[in-house]
Every structure is written in C-alpha cells, then in structure tokens.
Amino acid sequence: MPSEAERKAGFRGGLVIVSGPSGSGKGSICKRLRAHDCVSMSVSATTRAPRAGEEHGKDYYFMTVEDFRAGIAAGDFVEYNEVFT
C-alpha cells in the first residue's frame, strides 16, 4: 500500500529504467531512488573492480571474469554482454 506521501505524489507503480554511459550519474539517481521504501532495484553483475563506496550485492555483484563466464555457461544470467574486452 502506498504511503501518504506517495498518494499525494500520484504514485501508481511501474517500471523505471535508468540507462546511460559510464560516469553519467546512474548510480547517483539509483541511490536517491533506493531511499524510498516502495522502490526495488535489480542488481547487475560486473567484472570491474568496485568503486569507492560500492557494496557487493547492493550496487553490483562483483565477479572475476572466470566466475562471470562460468555463470554464462551455467545459464545464470537473463542477459549479458561483454564490453571493453
């Protein structure tokens, strides 16, 4: 059930996709969204190293290339893409 603030804001539910190139501010937007109890986030996997303040399982699942490729072979991902190889 939406909170009073959500009702006043006209919250009706839905899906929001935050997309953009590296360093464009997606993380900052998602951090603000996470502050709302009514928001759930999917967590992507990456083989890059964590940036300052990022947490495994919250911001990304940080994986080795070997573990990532094993996940691909096991069918663990709905989708994946190898970038910057």
Steps between C-alpha positions, in 0.01 A plus 500: 500500500647842408593742775322833548784679320474259206124552476550876499761465227263288289714186523344219300786250473692404193843436362783750472809424294808710569742477210803696388872478430758444773535796733172665396342493846289184491630396841412836654145477366461143625636593843224763533235254382613237754406740779132426426348189657283439196799461264670169425822480303646226285871445551727439200819298492829651387862394468634848573643593838270673750516879514529684830185445707354222283383186676494145365140384464357849534654700215628207292601140537876537449634187332822374350500452123525125560195496731306721258571267208407200716168673577440550129570132432268397786217723373505717814429827317183618327725700269864599483741695286877508491617860473852647504668163437 
